Amino acid sequence: MSYPPQPPPYGYPAYGAYGPPPDHPQATTILILGILSLVFCQFMGPFAWVMGKRALNEIDSSGGAIGGRGNVNAGYICGIIATVLLCLSLLFGVFFLVLLVIGAFAGSSSGY
């Protein structure tokens, strides 16, 4: 009977002799894009979303050779949220613009 491997004792590293796998080359970039898209400019959100999805696929297909999944995932989620907020703000902006145009034409017409 084979038992699952035990975790290393306290004080010993959890990784092998080579340490954790290196982060994805764009992990930090995606995280920064995602955070900036939420804070400053929502137009960066789709870029963080697309780059994050591509990097997550590369990390998953690497078989553990590439790390940085946490940073990429955080930037990816921030990019999705910023893109949704961007779409909502554009939708409301167009709605109010249409109301403004209708109000301008309705107020300027005379009954004669």
KEDO-384231 format. One record per residue: x, y, z negated of N, C-alpha, C in turn; residue in one letter. Coordinates in steps of 0.2 Angstrom, whole numbers, padded with zeros to 4 digits, always signed. Example, Ala and Ser with C-alpha at 12.3 -4.5 7.8 and 13.67 -1.06 7.14 Angstrom:
! residues 2
+0066-0028-0039+0062-0022-0039+0066-0016-0039A;+0064-0011-0035+0068-0005-0036+0064+0000-0039S;
This chain:
! residues 112
+0004-0006+0000+0000+0000+0000+0004+0006+0000M;+0003+0011+0004+0007+0017+0005+0003+0023+0002S;+0006+0027-0002+0003+0032-0005+0005+0039-0001Y;+0001+0044-0002+0003+0050+0002+0009+0053-0002P;+0013+0057+0002+0019+0060-0001+0017+0065-0006P;+0021+0065-0011+0020+0069-0017+0023+0076-0015Q;+0020+0082-0018+0023+0088-0017+0030+0089-0021P;+0034+0093-0018+0041+0094-0022+0039+0096-0029P;+0044+0095-0033+0043+0097-0040+0044+0105-0041P;+0042+0108-0046+0042+0115-0047+0050+0117-0046Y;+0051+0122-0042+0057+0125-0042+0061+0123-0035G;+0058+0118-0032+0061+0116-0026+0057+0118-0020Y;+0061+0120-0014+0057+0123-0009+0052+0118-0006P;+0047+0121-0003+0041+0116+0000+0043+0114+0007A;+0048+0118+0010+0050+0116+0017+0056+0112+0017Y;+0058+0109+0022+0063+0105+0023+0070+0109+0023G;+0075+0106+0025+0082+0109+0025+0082+0115+0029A;+0078+0115+0034+0078+0121+0039+0074+0127+0037Y;+0069+0126+0033+0065+0131+0031+0059+0132+0035G;+0055+0137+0034+0048+0137+0037+0050+0139+0045P;+0045+0137+0049+0046+0139+0056+0046+0146+0057P;+0049+0149+0063+0049+0156+0064+0042+0158+0066P;+0041+0164+0064+0035+0168+0066+0034+0168+0074D;+0028+0169+0076+0027+0170+0083+0030+0177+0085H;+0033+0178+0091+0036+0184+0092+0032+0190+0092P;+0025+0190+0093+0021+0195+0093+0016+0195+0087Q;+0018+0192+0082+0014+0191+0076+0013+0198+0072A;+0019+0202+0071+0018+0208+0068+0015+0213+0073T;+0016+0213+0079+0013+0218+0084+0006+0217+0084T;+0003+0211+0084-0004+0210+0084-0007+0212+0077I;-0004+0211+0072-0006+0213+0065-0007+0221+0065L;-0001+0224+0067-0001+0232+0067-0007+0234+0072I;-0007+0231+0078-0013+0234+0083-0019+0233+0079L;-0021+0227+0076-0027+0226+0073-0029+0231+0068G;-0024+0232+0063-0025+0237+0058-0026+0244+0061I;-0022+0246+0065-0022+0253+0068-0029+0254+0072L;-0031+0248+0075-0038+0249+0079-0044+0250+0074S;-0043+0248+0068-0048+0249+0063-0048+0256+0060L;-0041+0258+0059-0040+0264+0055-0040+0270+0060V;-0037+0270+0065-0036+0276+0070-0040+0276+0076F;-0039+0271+0080-0041+0271+0087-0044+0264+0089C;-0051+0264+0089-0054+0258+0091-0053+0255+0098Q;-0050+0259+0102-0048+0257+0109-0043+0252+0109F;-0039+0251+0104-0034+0246+0103-0036+0239+0101M;-0043+0239+0099-0046+0233+0096-0046+0227+0101G;-0048+0229+0108-0048+0223+0112-0041+0220+0114P;-0036+0225+0114-0029+0222+0115-0027+0217+0109F;-0029+0219+0103-0027+0215+0097-0031+0208+0098A;-0037+0209+0100-0041+0203+0100-0038+0198+0106W;-0037+0201+0112-0034+0196+0117-0028+0194+0115V;-0023+0198+0113-0016+0196+0111-0017+0191+0106M;-0021+0192+0101-0022+0187+0095-0024+0180+0097G;-0029+0180+0101-0032+0174+0104-0026+0170+0107K;-0022+0173+0112-0017+0170+0115-0012+0167+0111R;-0010+0171+0106-0005+0169+0101-0007+0164+0097A;-0013+0164+0095-0016+0158+0091-0016+0152+0095L;-0018+0152+0101-0017+0146+0105-0010+0144+0106N;-0005+0148+0107+0002+0146+0107+0004+0143+0101E;+0002+0146+0095+0004+0143+0088+0001+0136+0088I;-0006+0135+0089-0009+0129+0089-0006+0123+0093D;-0004+0125+0099-0001+0120+0104+0007+0119+0102S;+0010+0123+0098+0017+0122+0097+0018+0116+0092S;+0013+0113+0089+0014+0108+0084+0018+0109+0078G;+0017+0115+0076+0021+0117+0069+0028+0120+0071G;+0030+0121+0077+0036+0124+0078+0036+0132+0078A;+0030+0135+0078+0029+0142+0078+0025+0144+0072I;+0027+0148+0068+0023+0150+0062+0020+0157+0063G;+0018+0161+0058+0015+0167+0058+0008+0167+0059G;+0004+0162+0058-0003+0161+0059-0007+0166+0055R;-0005+0167+0049-0009+0172+0045-0009+0179+0047G;-0003+0182+0050-0003+0188+0052-0007+0189+0059N;-0006+0184+0063-0009+0184+0070-0017+0184+0068V;-0019+0179+0064-0026+0179+0062-0029+0185+0059N;-0025+0188+0055-0028+0195+0052-0028+0200+0058A;-0024+0201+0062-0024+0205+0068-0029+0204+0072G;-0030+0197+0074-0036+0195+0078-0043+0197+0075Y;-0044+0196+0069-0050+0197+0066-0051+0205+0066I;-0046+0209+0064-0047+0216+0064-0048+0218+0071C;-0045+0215+0076-0047+0217+0083-0054+0216+0085G;-0057+0210+0083-0064+0209+0084-0068+0214+0081I;-0067+0215+0075-0071+0220+0071-0071+0227+0074I;-0065+0229+0076-0064+0236+0079-0067+0236+0086A;-0067+0230+0090-0071+0230+0096-0078+0231+0095T;-0081+0227+0090-0088+0228+0089-0090+0235+0087V;-0086+0238+0083-0087+0245+0081-0087+0249+0087L;-0082+0248+0091-0081+0252+0097-0088+0252+0102L;-0090+0245+0103-0096+0244+0107-0102+0248+0104C;-0103+0247+0097-0109+0250+0094-0108+0258+0094L;-0102+0261+0094-0102+0268+0094-0103+0270+0101S;-0101+0267+0106-0102+0269+0113-0110+0268+0114L;-0113+0263+0112-0120+0262+0113-0124+0268+0110L;-0122+0269+0104-0126+0275+0100-0124+0282+0104F;-0118+0282+0106-0116+0288+0110-0121+0289+0116G;-0121+0284+0120-0125+0284+0126-0133+0286+0124V;-0135+0282+0119-0142+0283+0117-0143+0291+0115F;-0139+0294+0111-0140+0301+0109-0139+0305+0115F;-0135+0304+0120-0134+0308+0126-0140+0308+0130L;-0143+0302+0131-0150+0301+0134-0155+0305+0131V;-0155+0305+0124-0160+0309+0120-0159+0316+0121L;-0153+0318+0121-0151+0325+0122-0153+0328+0129L;-0152+0324+0134-0154+0326+0141-0162+0326+0142V;-0165+0321+0139-0173+0321+0139-0175+0327+0135I;-0172+0329+0129-0175+0334+0126-0173+0341+0129G;-0168+0341+0133-0166+0347+0137-0171+0348+0142A;-0173+0343+0146-0178+0344+0151-0185+0345+0149F;-0187+0342+0143-0193+0342+0140-0194+0349+0138A;-0189+0352+0135-0190+0359+0132-0190+0365+0137G;-0187+0363+0143-0186+0369+0148-0192+0369+0153S;-0196+0364+0153-0201+0364+0158-0207+0368+0155S;-0210+0372+0160-0216+0376+0158-0222+0372+0161S;-0227+0374+0158-0233+0371+0160-0237+0374+0167G;-0234+0379+0170-0237+0382+0175-0233+0381+0182Y;
